[in-house]
Amino acid sequence: MIRVVVVDDEALVRSGFQMILNASDGIEVVATAEGAQAADVIRRERPDVVLLDIRMPDVDGLTVLRQIQELPAPPHVAMLTTFDTDEYILTALRSGASGFLLKDTEPEQLAQLVRTLAAGGVVMSPKASRALLRSHPGTAAPQDADVSRVGLLSDRERDVLVLIAEGLSNADIGTRIHLSQGTVKDHVSSILTKLRVTSRVQAALLAERAGLLTHNDDTARDNGR
């Protein structure tokens, strides 16, 4: 059972997410909270996944995220936002969030996204992430050295990196490209080391900046003709 805590200042959002997720197999919303209560609730409930509003009037989501990251075994956190170009998203991703969800995410997709988070995957819409990076031109290619490290990856590691950026877990990556989960784990470890990053989200952002996801989209379109 995947244990989830939903943090949002709007009661309607909290109850809506709770209703949708509790109706999904293998997922239980164990608590909901507003910003000021969030850290204490998360410490008490020890969830696997936290869905955290990035903008709240009393305690903002970035503050709560920092508090969560100080826990001995922090849960996987996805930030909730209304806009795909929210100025705080990049800061949240760099601070340890495992991705972000738009609040108007389709109900049938929500449970699968939570499962991806619980499995250690990245939840970040390619369309939204590209819009986000375009809206922050200073971050689109801030250090050529960072992007150039993608060239250190083997062809197989580049394939794995693209699938990481698509939000797949190790198990799903293995199924997609016919590798054992252990082999995928080794590739992921090597990718993080070569790129000098500490999380899958940071690796995904580098893949975006290096143009790997755009290339992947173009290849998919070509194959579909």
Rosetta blueprint (number, residue, H / E / L):
1 M L
2 I E
3 R E
4 V E
5 V E
6 V E
7 V E
8 D L
9 D L
10 E L
11 A H
12 L H
13 V H
14 R H
15 S H
16 G H
17 F H
18 Q H
19 M H
20 I H
21 L H
22 N H
23 A L
24 S L
25 D L
26 G L
27 I E
28 E E
29 V E
30 V E
31 A E
32 T E
33 A E
34 E L
35 G H
36 A H
37 Q H
38 A H
39 A H
40 D H
41 V H
42 I H
43 R H
44 R H
45 E H
46 R L
47 P L
48 D L
49 V E
50 V E
51 L E
52 L E
53 D E
54 I L
55 R L
56 M L
57 P L
58 D L
59 V L
60 D L
61 G H
62 L H
63 T H
64 V H
65 L H
66 R H
67 Q H
68 I H
69 Q H
70 E L
71 L L
72 P L
73 A L
74 P L
75 P L
76 H E
77 V E
78 A E
79 M E
80 L E
81 T E
82 T L
83 F L
84 D L
85 T L
86 D L
87 E L
88 Y L
89 I H
90 L H
91 T H
92 A H
93 L H
94 R H
95 S L
96 G L
97 A L
98 S L
99 G E
100 F E
101 L E
102 L E
103 K L
104 D L
105 T L
106 E L
107 P H
108 E H
109 Q H
110 L H
111 A H
112 Q H
113 L H
114 V H
115 R H
116 T H
117 L H
118 A H
119 A L
120 G L
121 G L
122 V L
123 V E
124 M L
125 S L
126 P H
127 K H
128 A H
129 S H
130 R H
131 A H
132 L H
133 L H
134 R H
135 S L
136 H L
137 P H
138 G H
139 T H
140 A H
141 A L
142 P L
143 Q L
144 D H
145 A H
146 D H
147 V H
148 S H
149 R H
150 V H
151 G H
152 L H
153 L L
154 S L
155 D H
156 R H
157 E H
158 R H
159 D H
160 V H
161 L H
162 V H
163 L H
164 I H
165 A H
166 E L
167 G L
168 L L
169 S L
170 N H
171 A H
172 D H
173 I H
174 G H
175 T H
176 R H
177 I H
178 H L
179 L L
180 S L
181 Q H
182 G H
183 T H
184 V H
185 K H
186 D H
187 H H
188 V H
189 S H
190 S H
191 I H
192 L H
193 T H
194 K H
195 L H
196 R L
197 V L
198 T L
199 S L
200 R H
201 V H
202 Q H
203 A H
204 A H
205 L H
206 L H
207 A H
208 E H
209 R H
210 A L
211 G L
212 L H
213 L H
214 T H
215 H H
216 N H
217 D H
218 D H
219 T H
220 A H
221 R H
222 D H
223 N H
224 G H
225 R L
